[in-house]
Amino acid sequence: MGTIALAVVFVGFPALAVYGANRYKALEWMSPVVLCYLLGIILGNLPGWTPDIELANTVTEVTVLLAIPLLLFSTDFPKWLRMAPKAVLSFGLATLAVMVVAAAATVILSSQDPETWKMAGMTVGVYTGGTPNMSAIGLALEVTDEKFILVNGADVLLSAVYLLFLMTVAQRVLLKFLPAFQRTGMAEGEFHASGMEADPMPALKTRPREVAGAIGLAVLMAGVTVGVVSIFDGSLPIAPVILSVTTLGIALSFVPRIRNLAGTYETGQYLLLIFAVAIGTLANIREMADAFSTVFVFVAIVLGGSILLHYALAAIFRIDTDTVLITSTAAVFGPAFVGPIAAVLKNREIVVSGLTTGVVGYAVGNYAGLAIAYLLQP
């Protein structure tokens, strides 16, 4: 497969993955992200063929830098803070919980893997905002491609177990020690995550200039940030670039005209699907298999421990069951799962606060993940 053909696969396959997930239940369950990772891993391990490493590395770096601001542009931070103080508190407790547990897991397993501090940063990122944060933090910490795939693979497997819990008995279990949600009769939104899909095509068809303008703005931000950082440090460390792009994305979200641009979130999500295919091609299955056990244990400690600690802290602060569950969903899985879980809880009122919490997590996760990683760095 030539370089041009590989580039076409990087850009085109995510569209097929989104189409398949929208059309077939089995593919929807796997999610477009998992489909893209799987294709990348298959391509990267085909016998007798070596992928274009330079192209794949370039694609992973560029897509992350552009996706971060696009995901943040549409976030209304002031409205979120005013709208749901209990949700803000619960999300803050979830963030604190994962930072504490990730630090403990690093201390416990550091003798088995010298890069547990990097895994701590990635898991804090992924369990406060989702895969975009893990991608950005892994890039900033110069995590190997194999280690990134391992952490993500463990996350997919373990998160599936938690999702099953959320969709079955979670509400009944938590009601035993948390108060019930006090309904107001005012529905905040629909059960589905409206506007939170990874397919940017509807916006491209109806408002192409806005999508193009948002992408151009993201490119300009990334270019300026890289230029400024390179002036101060010729080696161009990626961590300050990631944090700078995050900060600029948050700042520009306060501009109504930018915040209301069509398709920014969906375009950012699509870029992350391209990232998933590209980084998958860099994974070596044999090396992954050798290191998976320690990584799996680490991620299991962080995910399980942080969820339990979040629940315990919520009990102390008397946060209601539905708010705890929807903010936990937003932190662990991101906005796309808020609608389905709200439907399981039969609570329309928590949808918007859950969706907004998930998007805010994209901003919080980069700061929290990099902070904990550098604090734990040997």
PyMOL commands that set and color helices and strands:
alter all, ss='L'
color gray80, all
select helices_A, chain A and resi 3-23+25-44+53-73+77-83+85-109+116-126+131-140+145-166+170-174+201-206+208-232+238-253+256-259+264-280+285-317+321-333+335-345+348-376
alter helices_A, ss='H'
color red, helices_A
deselect
rebuild
show_as cartoon
